[in-house]
Amino acid sequence: GYHGFAHANDTTYLLLEMCFGNLQSCMRKGEVSFSMLQALRILRHVIQGLQHLNEARISHRDVKSSNVLLTRDDKDQIVGKLGDLGVSKTYNTVQQSQLETFCGTPRWMAPEKLCLMGSSNTDLAIGLGSTSPAKADVYSFGIVAWEVIFYCVNGYYLLPFDEYQNKSNSFLSGSGIYDSLTCSTVFNDASNEDPTILDQSNSTLESSNSLARSAVWDRCFEASLYSQIISGARPSLPQDCSSSLADLIKECWSGDPNARPTFSAISKRLEVLIETTI
């Protein structure tokens, strides 16, 4: 927790505990393992942090697994702590337009925020002017919950939405999640930088050894993915995920901000899940 502070040169420094890592990094490297009970407790820690911010009318705006720091309590149990408030905003001290500006990390961003990236599907930017900024944080929490539960059930980490990435898709077919028009735009833009990229445009990526072309395919995937998220694409929940937990996660990442539960409601439902898991 908090250990003290110092003030020097008009700057205030807080002395905090040293956490042993962030949630995403530890899962990627397999440095932590936890039961379903421990996973639920970590998620409750995160939602408690978000609830505390919300009570102070603060929107985090960049909720993701790499911004959840991990430490251990006096019983050697893993504790999750929400960090990195660098882009957070107080509801009542900024204009609504500032709260709606593009920020965050796209794979964890709510669809109504992704619309701000220039999507033509602006009809899906539901209630930007009237919905509480906290609802976007709830969506991001749902993605974090999926990460934790997927890791807990399967024993390995998967980046959200990576299940959709199939690099054998043909550029021209636009099969899978790839959008032909989006990919065409990305490839044409990239070819202005490197004319050789389009040399094999009719073949699959697997037959191409071009690192540059591979990087462009990654850009195609990301660009196409955002449009798919806005249209309703979500990560697949593990089969071993209980129906009550699955329902909670699905509600959190609902495409309609107003259909997402409050932090208080999420906390209470997690508490019930924890009690029934013990």
Residue pairs with C-beta under 8 A, 6 or more apart in sequence:
1 16
1 17
2 14
2 15
2 16
3 15
3 16
3 17
4 14
4 15
5 12
5 13
5 14
5 15
6 12
6 13
6 15
7 13
17 71
19 69
19 70
19 71
19 81
19 83
20 26
20 70
20 71
20 72
21 31
21 69
21 70
22 65
22 66
22 67
22 68
22 69
22 70
22 83
23 42
23 65
23 66
23 68
23 69
23 70
23 80
23 144
23 147
23 148
24 64
24 65
24 66
24 68
24 147
24 157
25 31
25 66
26 32
26 70
27 65
27 147
27 148
27 151
27 157
28 157
30 156
30 157
32 70
32 78
33 155
34 42
34 78
34 152
35 152
36 149
36 152
36 153
36 277
37 274
37 277
37 278
38 77
38 78
38 152
39 148
39 149
39 151
39 152
40 245
40 270
40 273
40 274
40 277
41 77
41 78
41 274
42 68
42 78
42 79
42 80
42 148
43 80
43 141
43 144
43 145
43 148
43 270
44 267
44 270
44 271
44 274
45 79
45 80
45 81
45 82
46 63
46 68
46 80
46 82
46 141
46 144
47 141
47 263
47 266
47 267
47 270
48 267
49 81
49 82
50 60
50 63
50 82
50 134
50 137
50 138
50 141
50 263
51 263
51 264
51 267
53 59
53 60
53 82
53 85
53 88
53 137
54 134
54 137
54 263
56 90
57 90
57 91
57 92
58 85
58 88
58 89
58 90
58 91
59 88
59 89
59 90
59 91
59 99
59 133
59 134
59 136
59 137
60 67
60 82
60 85
60 87
60 88
60 137
60 140
61 87
61 88
61 89
61 99
61 103
61 104
61 133
61 136
61 137
62 84
62 86
62 87
62 88
62 103
62 104
62 105
62 108
62 140
63 82
63 104
63 108
63 137
63 140
63 141
63 144
64 104
64 105
64 107
64 108
64 140
64 143
64 144
65 144
65 147
65 148
67 82
67 83
67 84
68 80
68 81
68 82
68 83
68 144
69 80
69 81
69 82
69 83
70 78
70 79
70 80
70 81
71 78
71 79
71 81
72 78
72 79
73 79
87 103
87 104
89 98
89 99
89 133
91 99
91 132
91 133
96 129
99 133
100 113
100 116
100 128
100 129
101 116
102 113
102 116
102 117
104 113
104 136
104 140
106 114
106 117
106 222
106 225
106 226
107 143
107 159
107 160
107 161
107 225
108 140
108 143
108 144
108 160
109 136
109 139
109 140
110 135
110 136
110 139
110 140
110 257
111 124
111 125
111 139
111 229
111 230
111 255
112 124
112 125
112 126
112 127
112 128
112 131
112 136
112 257
113 136
114 226
114 229
114 230
115 121
115 122
115 124
115 125
115 128
115 230
116 125
117 226
119 226
119 227
119 230
121 227
121 230
121 231
124 230
124 231
124 255
126 255
126 256
126 257
126 258
127 257
127 258
131 257
131 258
132 257
134 262
134 263
135 257
135 258
135 260
136 257
138 252
138 260
138 261
138 262
138 263
138 266
139 252
139 253
139 254
139 257
139 260
141 252
141 266
142 249
142 250
142 251
142 252
142 253
142 260
143 160
143 235
143 253
145 248
145 249
145 252
146 160
146 235
146 237
146 249
146 253
147 157
147 158
147 160
149 237
149 238
149 241
149 245
149 249
150 157
150 158
150 235
150 237
150 238
151 157
151 158
153 238
153 240
153 241
154 238
160 235
161 225
161 229
161 233
161 235
163 235
163 236
164 176
164 177
164 221
164 225
164 228
164 233
165 177
165 221
166 176
167 204
167 205
167 206
167 214
167 217
168 204
168 205
168 206
169 175
169 176
169 178
169 204
169 205
170 202
170 203
170 204
171 178
171 183
171 187
171 201
171 202
171 205
171 220
172 180
172 201
172 202
173 180
174 180
174 181
174 183
177 221
177 224
177 225
177 228
177 233
178 220
178 221
178 224
179 223
179 224
179 227
179 228
182 220
182 223
182 224
182 227
183 220
183 223
183 224
185 223
186 216
186 219
186 220
186 223
187 197
187 198
187 201
187 216
187 220
188 198
190 197
190 212
190 216
190 219
191 197
191 198
194 212
196 210
196 212
197 210
197 212
197 213
197 216
200 207
200 208
200 210
200 213
205 213
205 214
205 217
208 214
225 233
230 255
232 255
234 250
234 253
237 246
237 249
237 250
241 249
242 273
244 269
244 272
244 273
245 273
248 261
248 266
248 269
248 270
248 273
251 259
251 260
251 261
252 260
252 261
252 266
253 260
254 260
261 269
